[in-house]
């Protein structure tokens, strides 16, 4: 009778061990997936920060250009040139964010 109780206990322990091993395996896979997601989110955040920085620079340039008082055609040409640069920068940012 003692052997039957021991076998039953052993079988119970084996089942519990299998459950724990499977749970450990699942948790490791989940951790791996979460780490990958975290890395992707950090990369996306870095890209967004770079875009925001670019937009801040664009805003600063626009403010500088708007504060210039045109006395002759050179300032008007300067505004056009800066606008071209801003459009080119926007294209570069759009290309980098793909």
C-alpha atoms as one frame of an Amber mdcrd trajectory, in Angstrom:
protein
   0.000   0.000   0.000   2.822   2.381   0.764   4.223   1.789  -2.702   0.908
   2.728  -4.305   0.821   5.978  -2.335   4.416   6.710  -3.294   3.666   5.996
  -6.973   0.617   8.255  -6.848   2.671  11.013  -5.224   5.429  10.530  -7.779
   2.948  10.694 -10.658   1.450  13.855  -9.172   4.894  15.413  -8.869   5.714
  14.466 -12.464   2.535  16.133 -13.724   3.255  19.257 -11.717   6.819  19.319
 -13.015   5.611  19.019 -16.616   3.179  21.884 -16.035   5.963  24.028 -14.587
   8.339  23.188 -17.444   5.693  24.088 -20.035   4.849  27.296 -18.215   8.542
  28.191 -18.044   8.895  27.558 -21.782   5.865  29.735 -22.545   7.143  32.525
 -20.330  10.539  32.432 -22.041   8.872  32.731 -25.450   6.691  35.581 -24.223
   9.735  37.354 -22.802  11.543  36.990 -26.127   8.553  38.429 -28.004   8.237
  41.320 -25.544  11.930  42.127 -25.857  11.614  42.216 -29.648   8.558  44.464
 -29.394  10.382  46.716 -26.944  13.311  47.019 -29.332  10.982  47.869 -32.228
   9.181  50.473 -30.149  12.481  52.047 -29.086  13.576  52.259 -32.725  10.244
  53.843 -33.687  10.550  56.300 -30.813  14.069  57.237 -31.904  12.819  57.840
 -35.450   9.983  60.012 -34.144  12.402  61.985 -31.968  14.581  62.618 -35.005
  11.542  63.753 -36.978  10.481  66.082 -34.183  13.983  67.508 -34.040  13.833
  68.086 -37.785  10.482  69.812 -37.450  11.855  72.050 -34.692  14.753  73.012
 -36.949  12.334  73.641 -39.793  10.243  75.859 -37.532  13.319  77.823 -36.430
  14.364  78.378 -40.036  10.864  79.477 -40.971  10.787  81.972 -38.091  14.148
  83.383 -39.152  12.979  83.784 -42.730   9.696  85.364 -41.637  11.551  87.898
 -39.486  13.599  89.148 -42.422  12.283  92.376 -43.876  12.547  92.455 -47.645
  14.336  95.551 -48.807  15.138  94.164 -52.195  14.676  90.963 -54.181  17.520
  89.146 -52.407  15.430  88.399 -49.323  12.632  87.074 -51.495  15.105  84.798
 -53.240  16.437  83.733 -49.846  12.937  82.783 -48.707  12.434  80.720 -51.850
  15.771  78.973 -51.370  15.028  78.194 -47.708  11.600  76.856 -48.696  13.314
  74.585 -51.218  15.671  73.327 -48.504  12.743  72.693 -46.183  10.921  70.696
 -48.866  14.087  68.689 -49.510  14.500  68.024 -45.783  10.851  66.896 -45.600
  11.488  64.461 -48.450  14.554  63.091 -46.645  12.595  62.655 -43.399   9.781
  60.894 -45.256  12.317  58.620 -46.936  14.020  57.793 -43.624  10.747  57.040
 -41.858   9.883  54.239 -44.331
